[in-house]
């Protein structure tokens, strides 16, 4: 079950809790009592453990990441691409969608650190599921369409001649 009413446009409660907490962690406000209260409301007596597990996922993303983590400021509307990736990989674990999980894991983490990140993400996904905090999988894009809505009809090849470096 996905609870609604998270505050960020289009996000359920679980998604909002994670994005909101992530932004505060990155901003150096991880000890904010409001985060503890939000996790307590969502996870009861397991709140401290669930939040600690989520913090491990964030630390692993920073350590294992193939690229720099890009997070919006607390209070900013919308969701960054990195925030969406985090929500998507957790949703994939919760849905038991192994291929999608592996694809997100490959995109997010360097090969040598994927195992550790996978364990952390699986742990937080199970912890959230235990408290009925289920993240929805994103809708699949129609075949042959890119994210921007353009239809890909042929592979893109460079037709421009190669330029030689003339010194």
C-alpha positions in Angstrom: 0.0 0.0 0.0 1.3 3.4 -0.9 0.2 6.2 1.4 -0.6 9.5 -0.2 -0.1 13.1 0.8 3.6 13.4 1.1 3.8 17.1 0.2 6.1 17.1 -2.8 4.0 17.1 -5.9 3.3 13.6 -7.1 5.1 11.8 -4.3 3.6 9.4 -1.9 4.4 9.5 1.8 7.3 7.0 1.6 8.9 8.9 -1.4 8.4 12.2 0.3 9.9 10.9 3.6 13.0 9.7 1.7 13.5 12.7 -0.5 12.9 15.1 2.4 15.3 13.2 4.7 18.0 12.9 1.9 18.0 16.6 1.3 18.4 17.4 5.0 21.2 14.8 5.4 23.1 16.3 2.4 22.5 19.8 3.8 24.1 18.7 7.1 20.8 18.6 9.0 20.6 14.9 9.6 20.1 15.4 13.4 17.0 17.5 12.9 14.3 16.3 15.3 11.7 16.6 12.6 13.3 13.8 10.7 13.3 11.6 13.8 9.6 12.5 14.3 8.7 11.7 10.7 10.4 8.3 10.8 8.8 7.6 14.2 5.4 8.4 12.7 6.1 6.1 9.7 8.0 3.3 11.4 7.1 3.3 15.0 9.6 1.8 17.4 11.8 0.8 14.5 12.3 4.4 13.4 15.9 4.8 14.5 17.0 1.6 12.8 15.2 2.4 9.6 16.7 5.9 9.5 20.2 4.5 10.3 19.8 2.0 7.4 18.7 4.8 5.1 21.8 6.8 6.1 24.0 3.8 5.2 22.4 3.8 1.8 23.3 7.5 1.3 26.8 7.0 2.5 27.2 4.0 0.2 25.9 6.1 -2.7 28.5 8.7 -2.0 31.2 6.2 -1.7 30.2 3.8 -4.5 28.7 6.3 -6.9 29.8 6.5 -10.5 28.9 10.2 -10.5 28.4 12.9 -8.0 25.2 12.8 -6.1 23.0 15.7 -7.2 20.3 16.6 -4.6 17.9 19.6 -4.5 17.9 21.9 -1.5 15.4 21.2 1.3 12.1 22.8 0.5 12.7 22.9 -3.2 9.9 21.6 -5.4 10.4 18.7 -7.8 12.8 15.8 -7.6 16.3 15.7 -9.0 17.5 12.8 -11.3 19.6 11.4 -8.5 16.7 11.5 -6.0 14.5 9.8 -8.6 17.2 7.1 -9.1 17.3 6.4 -5.4 13.5 6.1 -5.2 13.5 3.8 -8.3 16.1 1.4 -7.1 14.3 1.0 -3.8 11.0 0.5 -5.6 12.6 -2.2 -7.8 13.7 -4.1 -4.8 10.3 -3.8 -3.2 8.6 -5.0 -6.4 11.0 -7.9 -6.8 12.1 -6.6 -10.2 15.6 -7.9 -10.3 16.5 -6.8 -13.8 15.4 -3.2 -13.1 17.3 -3.3 -9.8 20.4 -4.5 -11.5 20.1 -1.8 -14.2 19.8 0.9 -11.6 22.6 -0.5 -9.6 24.9 -0.6 -12.7 24.0 3.0 -13.4 24.5 4.3 -9.9 27.6 2.4 -8.6 31.1 1.5 -9.7 31.5 -2.3 -10.3 33.8 -2.9 -7.3 31.3 -1.3 -4.8 27.9 -2.6 -6.2 27.6 -5.5 -3.8 27.8 -3.3 -0.7 25.4 -0.8 -2.2 23.0 -3.6 -3.2 23.0 -5.0 0.4 22.2 -1.5 1.8 19.4 -0.8 -0.6 17.9 -4.2 -0.1 18.0 -3.6 3.7 16.2 -0.2 3.5 13.7 -1.5 1.0 12.8 -4.4 3.4 12.6 -2.1 6.4 10.3 0.3 4.5 8.1 -2.6 3.3 7.8 -3.9 6.8 6.0 -0.7 7.7 3.9 -0.7 4.5 5.9 2.2 3.0 5.9 0.9 -0.6 7.4 3.0 -3.4 5.8 2.8 -6.8 7.7 1.7 -9.8 7.9 4.3 -12.5 5.7 3.8 -15.5 7.5 2.3 -18.5 8.0 4.5 -21.5 6.3 3.5 -24.7 8.5 1.5 -27.0 10.5 3.6 -29.5 10.2 6.8 -27.5 12.8 8.7 -25.6 12.2 10.5 -22.3 11.8 13.8 -24.0 8.9 12.3 -26.1 10.8 12.1 -29.4 10.5 9.0 -31.4 13.8 7.3 -32.2 13.5 5.9 -35.8 17.1 5.1 -36.6 20.4 4.9 -34.7 22.2 8.1 -34.5 25.5 8.1 -36.4 27.9 10.9 -36.9 27.9 12.0 -40.6 30.3 14.8 -40.0 33.9 14.1 -41.3 36.5 13.6 -38.7 38.7 16.6 -38.1 42.4 16.1 -37.8 44.3 18.1 -35.3 46.3 20.4 -37.4 49.2 21.9 -35.4 
